[in-house]
Amino acid sequence: MQGFAPLFRMMTDRIEAFLADRGYDADTIREEIEAAGIEAVIPAKVNRRNPAPHDRAKYKCRNLIERMFNKLKNWRRIATRYDKTGESYLGFVALASVKLWIPFVHQT
């Protein structure tokens, strides 16, 4: 929870649902998400006594997100983070994302 809370608070005004894997299924994390008024889309761990429900349709979108990050890591510059500043790194991530996105938009 120590690493989760500060990062999560920085982005709460931009998200409607928080999609995560079973590793984030903890009461403290769920309480933090709920306090921000955001929907937690986290499947319950197998050994949880009272599993919390989650939206399965939204959780399927997580696969698309994971695949996008995997494709971005094929770019050596992103995977090894050669850029010295965060701004130039994020700029190159944006550029690579657009290059991956364009073929889906301009299909003939």
N, CA and C atoms as a LAMMPS dump frame, in Angstrom:
ITEM: TIMESTEP
0
ITEM: NUMBER OF ATOMS
324
ITEM: BOX BOUNDS ff ff ff
-5.0000000000000000e+02 5.0000000000000000e+02
-5.0000000000000000e+02 5.0000000000000000e+02
-5.0000000000000000e+02 5.0000000000000000e+02
ITEM: ATOMS id mol type element x y z
1 1 1 N 0.82 -1.196 0
2 1 2 C 0 0 0
3 1 3 C 0.861 1.255 0
4 2 1 N 2.08 1.183 0.515
5 2 2 C 2.918 2.374 0.609
6 2 3 C 3.199 2.973 -0.757
7 3 1 N 3.492 2.163 -1.734
8 3 2 C 3.78 2.671 -3.063
9 3 3 C 2.526 2.979 -3.864
10 4 1 N 1.435 2.323 -3.547
11 4 2 C 0.202 2.493 -4.305
12 4 3 C -0.454 3.84 -4.038
13 5 1 N -0.639 4.191 -2.787
14 5 2 C -1.427 5.372 -2.425
15 5 3 C -0.913 6.674 -3.036
16 6 1 N 0.372 7.014 -2.921
17 6 2 C 0.816 8.292 -3.496
18 6 3 C 0.632 8.368 -5.015
19 7 1 N 0.925 7.292 -5.714
20 7 2 C 0.75 7.29 -7.169
21 7 3 C -0.72 7.354 -7.549
22 8 1 N -1.551 6.64 -6.822
23 8 2 C -2.975 6.617 -7.114
24 8 3 C -3.59 7.998 -6.908
25 9 1 N -3.204 8.683 -5.853
26 9 2 C -3.765 10.009 -5.565
27 9 3 C -3.407 11.029 -6.637
28 10 1 N -2.298 10.824 -7.34
29 10 2 C -1.897 11.76 -8.394
30 10 3 C -2.799 11.668 -9.623
31 11 1 N -3.523 10.566 -9.795
32 11 2 C -4.312 10.4 -11.016
33 11 3 C -5.8 10.222 -10.771
34 12 1 N -6.281 10.413 -9.553
35 12 2 C -7.686 10.138 -9.26
36 12 3 C -8.652 11.035 -10.009
37 13 1 N -8.255 12.23 -10.385
38 13 2 C -9.177 13.117 -11.089
39 13 3 C -9.322 12.763 -12.565
40 14 1 N -8.565 11.798 -13.053
41 14 2 C -8.576 11.463 -14.477
42 14 3 C -9.191 10.107 -14.804
43 15 1 N -9.558 9.312 -13.814
44 15 2 C -10.029 7.96 -14.122
45 15 3 C -11.41 7.701 -13.534
46 16 1 N -12.15 6.82 -14.195
47 16 2 C -13.473 6.42 -13.726
48 16 3 C -13.452 5.018 -13.134
49 17 1 N -12.569 4.166 -13.653
50 17 2 C -12.464 2.79 -13.174
51 17 3 C -10.993 2.408 -13.079
52 18 1 N -10.658 1.649 -12.05
53 18 2 C -9.285 1.197 -11.829
54 18 3 C -9.233 -0.292 -12.125
55 19 1 N -8.579 -0.667 -13.233
56 19 2 C -8.451 -2.067 -13.629
57 19 3 C -7.113 -2.595 -13.146
58 20 1 N -7.142 -3.702 -12.425
59 20 2 C -5.905 -4.278 -11.897
60 20 3 C -6.063 -5.787 -11.758
61 21 1 N -4.932 -6.475 -11.604
62 21 2 C -4.985 -7.925 -11.437
63 21 3 C -5.184 -8.281 -9.962
64 22 1 N -5.19 -9.563 -9.683
65 22 2 C -5.46 -10.045 -8.327
66 22 3 C -4.451 -9.562 -7.29
67 23 1 N -3.286 -9.18 -7.723
68 23 2 C -2.266 -8.698 -6.802
69 23 3 C -2.69 -7.437 -6.063
70 24 1 N -3.637 -6.698 -6.61
71 24 2 C -4.129 -5.473 -5.976
72 24 3 C -5.38 -5.718 -5.143
73 25 1 N -5.755 -6.965 -4.948
74 25 2 C -6.941 -7.289 -4.156
75 25 3 C -6.603 -7.269 -2.673
76 26 1 N -6.586 -6.072 -2.109
77 26 2 C -6.354 -5.886 -0.678
78 26 3 C -7.384 -4.883 -0.174
79 27 1 N -7.829 -5.071 1.059
80 27 2 C -8.848 -4.181 1.614
81 27 3 C -8.394 -2.728 1.624
82 28 1 N -7.135 -2.477 1.976
83 28 2 C -6.654 -1.092 2.029
84 28 3 C -6.663 -0.444 0.644
85 29 1 N -6.309 -1.189 -0.367
86 29 2 C -6.321 -0.648 -1.731
87 29 3 C -7.751 -0.412 -2.191
88 30 1 N -8.626 -1.358 -1.93
89 30 2 C -10.034 -1.184 -2.312
90 30 3 C -10.658 0.013 -1.595
91 31 1 N -10.324 0.212 -0.323
92 31 2 C -10.852 1.358 0.424
93 31 3 C -10.352 2.674 -0.163
94 32 1 N -9.088 2.72 -0.543
95 32 2 C -8.511 3.928 -1.155
96 32 3 C -9.221 4.252 -2.471
97 33 1 N -9.483 3.239 -3.269
98 33 2 C -10.158 3.434 -4.556
99 33 3 C -11.593 3.895 -4.329
100 34 1 N -12.275 3.265 -3.396
101 34 2 C -13.66 3.621 -3.096
102 34 3 C -13.769 5.036 -2.538
103 35 1 N -12.823 5.433 -1.696
104 35 2 C -12.831 6.782 -1.119
105 35 3 C -12.69 7.853 -2.198
106 36 1 N -12.027 7.517 -3.292
107 36 2 C -11.854 8.469 -4.394
108 36 3 C -13.07 8.489 -5.32
109 37 1 N -14.05 7.613 -5.068
110 37 2 C -15.242 7.562 -5.904
111 37 3 C -15.002 6.895 -7.245
112 38 1 N -14.061 5.976 -7.278
113 38 2 C -13.69 5.283 -8.51
114 38 3 C -14.094 3.817 -8.392
115 39 1 N -14.521 3.25 -9.499
116 39 2 C -14.914 1.841 -9.514
117 39 3 C -13.677 0.949 -9.536
118 40 1 N -13.616 0.002 -8.615
119 40 2 C -12.509 -0.955 -8.564
120 40 3 C -12.879 -2.183 -9.391
121 41 1 N -12.134 -2.422 -10.448
122 41 2 C -12.349 -3.593 -11.298
123 41 3 C -11.165 -4.522 -11.058
124 42 1 N -11.251 -5.234 -9.933
125 42 2 C -10.167 -6.108 -9.49
126 42 3 C -10.775 -7.459 -9.128
127 43 1 N -10.386 -8.531 -9.797
128 43 2 C -10.909 -9.838 -9.408
129 43 3 C -10.37 -10.235 -8.036
130 44 1 N -11.179 -10.974 -7.305
131 44 2 C -10.791 -11.388 -5.958
132 44 3 C -9.734 -12.486 -6.006
133 45 1 N -8.86 -12.472 -5.012
134 45 2 C -7.889 -13.56 -4.884
135 45 3 C -8.636 -14.854 -4.592
136 46 1 N -8.034 -15.95 -4.941
137 46 2 C -8.677 -17.255 -4.78
138 46 3 C -8.972 -17.552 -3.315
139 47 1 N -8.102 -17.127 -2.416
140 47 2 C -8.272 -17.459 -1.001
141 47 3 C -9.053 -16.404 -0.213
142 48 1 N -9.677 -15.447 -0.864
143 48 2 C -10.44 -14.41 -0.166
144 48 3 C -11.75 -14.99 0.349
145 49 1 N -12.064 -14.711 1.604
146 49 2 C -13.287 -15.264 2.204
147 49 3 C -14.544 -14.631 1.626
148 50 1 N -14.553 -13.308 1.511
149 50 2 C -15.701 -12.589 0.962
150 50 3 C -15.28 -11.883 -0.329
151 51 1 N -15.359 -12.572 -1.451
152 51 2 C -14.9 -11.949 -2.698
153 51 3 C -15.781 -10.764 -3.098
154 52 1 N -15.139 -9.683 -3.489
155 52 2 C -15.853 -8.499 -3.959
156 52 3 C -16.185 -8.69 -5.437
157 53 1 N -17.371 -8.273 -5.847
158 53 2 C -17.721 -8.415 -7.266
159 53 3 C -16.936 -7.424 -8.126
160 54 1 N -16.747 -7.771 -9.385
161 54 2 C -16.109 -6.858 -10.334
162 54 3 C -16.783 -7 -11.693
163 55 1 N -16.696 -5.976 -12.49
164 55 2 C -17.306 -5.944 -13.816
165 55 3 C -16.433 -6.74 -14.785
166 56 1 N -16.898 -7.913 -15.173
167 56 2 C -16.1 -8.783 -16.045
168 56 3 C -15.881 -8.167 -17.43
169 57 1 N -16.87 -7.447 -17.929
170 57 2 C -16.73 -6.833 -19.255
171 57 3 C -15.62 -5.782 -19.247
172 58 1 N -15.562 -4.981 -18.199
173 58 2 C -14.501 -3.976 -18.094
174 58 3 C -13.15 -4.643 -17.864
175 59 1 N -13.137 -5.727 -17.112
176 59 2 C -11.87 -6.401 -16.831
177 59 3 C -11.25 -6.976 -18.107
178 60 1 N -12.079 -7.354 -19.067
179 60 2 C -11.552 -7.866 -20.335
180 60 3 C -10.754 -6.791 -21.073
181 61 1 N -11.071 -5.519 -20.836
182 61 2 C -10.319 -4.425 -21.47
183 61 3 C -8.889 -4.371 -20.953
184 62 1 N -8.654 -4.907 -19.777
185 62 2 C -7.306 -4.904 -19.211
186 62 3 C -6.331 -5.637 -20.128
187 63 1 N -6.807 -6.67 -20.792
188 63 2 C -5.967 -7.418 -21.722
189 63 3 C -5.466 -6.519 -22.858
190 64 1 N -6.323 -5.648 -23.36
191 64 2 C -5.914 -4.72 -24.419
192 64 3 C -4.821 -3.778 -23.923
193 65 1 N -4.964 -3.324 -22.701
194 65 2 C -3.977 -2.416 -22.114
195 65 3 C -2.643 -3.131 -21.942
196 66 1 N -2.677 -4.352 -21.429
197 66 2 C -1.447 -5.128 -21.236
198 66 3 C -0.738 -5.384 -22.567
199 67 1 N -1.514 -5.683 -23.606
200 67 2 C -0.909 -5.93 -24.916
201 67 3 C -0.284 -4.669 -25.488
202 68 1 N -0.906 -3.521 -25.232
203 68 2 C -0.339 -2.256 -25.711
204 68 3 C 1.013 -1.991 -25.049
205 69 1 N 1.084 -2.182 -23.728
206 69 2 C 2.361 -1.991 -23.037
207 69 3 C 3.413 -2.976 -23.543
208 70 1 N 3 -4.189 -23.843
209 70 2 C 3.933 -5.185 -24.369
210 70 3 C 4.486 -4.75 -25.73
211 71 1 N 3.626 -4.198 -26.574
212 71 2 C 4.085 -3.718 -27.879
213 71 3 C 5.016 -2.521 -27.728
214 72 1 N 4.738 -1.656 -26.761
215 72 2 C 5.614 -0.506 -26.53
216 72 3 C 7.003 -0.951 -26.085
217 73 1 N 7.069 -2.032 -25.34
218 73 2 C 8.365 -2.518 -24.857
219 73 3 C 9.225 -3.099 -25.974
220 74 1 N 8.632 -3.336 -27.136
221 74 2 C 9.426 -3.77 -28.285
222 74 3 C 10.312 -2.644 -28.805
223 75 1 N 9.98 -1.414 -28.462
224 75 2 C 10.8 -0.269 -28.825
225 75 3 C 11.928 -0.191 -27.806
226 76 1 N 13.131 -0.406 -28.25
227 76 2 C 14.287 -0.472 -27.346
228 76 3 C 14.44 0.797 -26.517
229 77 1 N 14.192 1.92 -27.136
230 77 2 C 14.35 3.198 -26.443
231 77 3 C 13.381 3.321 -25.269
232 78 1 N 12.192 2.746 -25.399
233 78 2 C 11.218 2.793 -24.31
234 78 3 C 11.559 1.748 -23.256
235 79 1 N 11.905 0.549 -23.688
236 79 2 C 12.184 -0.539 -22.747
237 79 3 C 13.379 -0.237 -21.85
238 80 1 N 14.387 0.432 -22.396
239 80 2 C 15.6 0.7 -21.611
240 80 3 C 15.662 2.123 -21.075
241 81 1 N 14.722 2.954 -21.485
242 81 2 C 14.615 4.351 -21.047
243 81 3 C 15.929 5.114 -21.213
244 82 1 N 16.296 5.309 -22.46
245 82 2 C 17.517 6.046 -22.782
246 82 3 C 17.397 7.542 -22.487
247 83 1 N 16.204 8.086 -22.571
248 83 2 C 16.021 9.526 -22.399
249 83 3 C 16.363 9.963 -20.985
250 84 1 N 16.973 11.131 -20.869
251 84 2 C 17.394 11.623 -19.559
252 84 3 C 16.265 12.294 -18.796
253 85 1 N 15.333 12.906 -19.501
254 85 2 C 14.245 13.6 -18.809
255 85 3 C 12.937 12.838 -18.982
256 86 1 N 12.067 13.024 -18.014
257 86 2 C 10.76 12.385 -18.081
258 86 3 C 9.929 12.899 -19.244
259 87 1 N 10.081 14.179 -19.556
260 87 2 C 9.311 14.769 -20.653
261 87 3 C 9.673 14.145 -21.997
262 88 1 N 10.957 13.97 -22.248
263 88 2 C 11.349 13.38 -23.533
264 88 3 C 10.958 11.901 -23.596
265 89 1 N 11.023 11.207 -22.461
266 89 2 C 10.605 9.804 -22.427
267 89 3 C 9.11 9.686 -22.737
268 90 1 N 8.286 10.5 -22.064
269 90 2 C 6.846 10.451 -22.307
270 90 3 C 6.506 10.89 -23.726
271 91 1 N 7.272 11.826 -24.258
272 91 2 C 7.059 12.235 -25.639
273 91 3 C 7.303 11.092 -26.607
274 92 1 N 8.344 10.32 -26.353
275 92 2 C 8.626 9.19 -27.232
276 92 3 C 7.599 8.08 -27.036
277 93 1 N 7.103 7.889 -25.82
278 93 2 C 6.028 6.912 -25.589
279 93 3 C 4.791 7.325 -26.381
280 94 1 N 4.474 8.627 -26.373
281 94 2 C 3.326 9.119 -27.135
282 94 3 C 3.53 8.898 -28.63
283 95 1 N 4.718 9.179 -29.116
284 95 2 C 5.02 8.991 -30.533
285 95 3 C 4.897 7.517 -30.93
286 96 1 N 5.445 6.633 -30.124
287 96 2 C 5.36 5.196 -30.406
288 96 3 C 3.911 4.717 -30.34
289 97 1 N 3.14 5.244 -29.392
290 97 2 C 1.731 4.856 -29.262
291 97 3 C 0.943 5.252 -30.5
292 98 1 N 1.202 6.455 -30.997
293 98 2 C 0.514 6.908 -32.206
294 98 3 C 0.889 6.022 -33.388
295 99 1 N 2.152 5.68 -33.489
296 99 2 C 2.592 4.823 -34.601
297 99 3 C 1.931 3.442 -34.527
298 100 1 N 1.707 2.931 -33.33
299 100 2 C 1.018 1.648 -33.182
300 100 3 C -0.484 1.782 -33.44
301 101 1 N -1.045 2.948 -33.172
302 101 2 C -2.481 3.176 -33.274
303 101 3 C -2.927 3.445 -34.71
304 102 1 N -2.1 4.112 -35.505
305 102 2 C -2.475 4.527 -36.861
306 102 3 C -2.95 3.37 -37.745
307 103 1 N -2.295 2.212 -37.772
308 103 2 C -2.792 1.133 -38.642
309 103 3 C -4.223 0.694 -38.32
310 104 1 N -4.649 0.825 -37.075
311 104 2 C -6.008 0.428 -36.715
312 104 3 C -7.03 1.458 -37.168
313 105 1 N -6.621 2.708 -37.252
314 105 2 C -7.529 3.773 -37.658
315 105 3 C -7.695 3.806 -39.169
316 106 1 N -6.62 3.564 -39.894
317 106 2 C -6.633 3.678 -41.349
318 106 3 C -6.643 2.319 -42.035
319 107 1 N -7.508 1.443 -41.587
320 107 2 C -7.638 0.143 -42.247
321 107 3 C -8.48 0.312 -43.505
322 108 1 N -8.103 -0.358 -44.573
323 108 2 C -8.865 -0.236 -45.825
324 108 3 C -9.668 -1.469 -46.098
